[in-house]
């Protein structure tokens, strides 16, 4: 292949990768598999390795390439990045409408655009000749910080526009305004990972997005699941669209991520109706929004309306009532997790927030209590967002009476009394006593749970009794319990003891994936356990797997792979495995039968709460029947399995005409075929 051809291939690859990245991260509608995508990227890297001089800033390989910076440079925005005046009620919106209609009568006959107001971090994105050249924070509105390297890592950001080959040509210069943020599920997952690893957790998705974008090391930003939506043009030397609606269309056509939830309204009454509808819709959004933005659609009218103070008149932000409440902090409790991590939680005087009674809230970690100066008996502000566990925002010091007491992190594990330990530089405190009953209780609880060994009738109360009586010192001891032992415990009649023992015996024949789940390896849930079982076939092979063996599996990153290695390297766990083997729990993965399975070749997406299955159970069920389960609805999706209170995936399925079925229909589908 001559150089010319190689160069053409490189250009072609860049274009294709940008396009498929866009299908995946912006449209949520991938056309090729992850593996095929990786192939393209691998080939591009090969060519770039041969010709480093061909690497350009808009290459997909450059997303996480920036060297750690010492500080961020200041940068002046081409136009002030303005904030909006706030409205807090429909009446405020009507008042705004009357005010601007008096200034410009065209408002009365014109249209409006209502867009969700994302609770994220405003970013300003510069494109020269269609190539992303600079990204900045809003800063004070005049001067922001140059965070180009960090913004580049956001997959939804186009590095080059137009993204599609036949898209409209980009103007010479274009500056776009957008909001970087984190989806709620990604936020929860990230926090859980951080907590398990003993790092500081984040307070809310907004802080997380802001904190992630302001990392001096871009590779850290790259590891955070940030995303982006754009909604305004700050400056351009091209032709400006005539209306806000057309502007959103134009951004979309270039390949920018744009909300699917904007509405064009033909009167102010329609605007108010749409706003009212959002009171419900708000709770179904995959990310946090703190209100709606109502914009005069005609950009010329919008511009003519001018400013009042620093706020443009042509748009207003309708703020949602915050899901916050004030209540008394009665006490601070401490939980001992499965890994021994100690986490504080707030015990509250019960209070209603958005229709739900809240009695407990997270306090994140001990540093958080100290930083916020949260004291027992304080009046505290609580926030609930989406399905995220409520958290304590902070105290209201003005309401102190003098009887509030400071909280001191426990020097001992609240369960076993062993001294708690703290790794320098990390935020978490641990109970490192390997025989800590609280940890053992959590472990046994997990081992017997429905998704693991599924030992029916083994409630938390019995788990506690068995551990506290000393009968169970590790999970393998469960298999040595005799009827006489059980009868000594409180609340055990003969029948009950028999039932429990038989459930324990039955669990011995659980398949390999469930046994792997039951071991409670950090980060290994039911789905990962299925993959491990399919690949390694038995516990011997898994125990001997190398780091490379594990990371070579799709979806197994460095953290989870290391956690698996560490678990099997631990002598206590090795002893546990020997005991399990002696007890007869040593399953071999059965080769999947060659016969055709009912769901072969079908791809499912699950949304909402299903009547019988949990999310993971439904996933396992579908996979056992030969089907595939993915996280987002695309044209590749065969069916969306929908329960109560479905999320945005439901709307997406309607949009793409993907058949929507119930859990019952899913079961019937499996039954019908055999
Ligand atoms: Zn302990």
Boltz pocket constraint, residues with backbone or C-beta under 6 A from the ligand:
constraints:
  - pocket:
      binder: B
      contacts: [[A, 336], [A, 413], [A, 414], [A, 415], [A, 416], [A, 417], [A, 418], [A, 431], [A, 432], [A, 433], [A, 436], [A, 437], [A, 438], [A, 439]]
      max_distance: 6.0
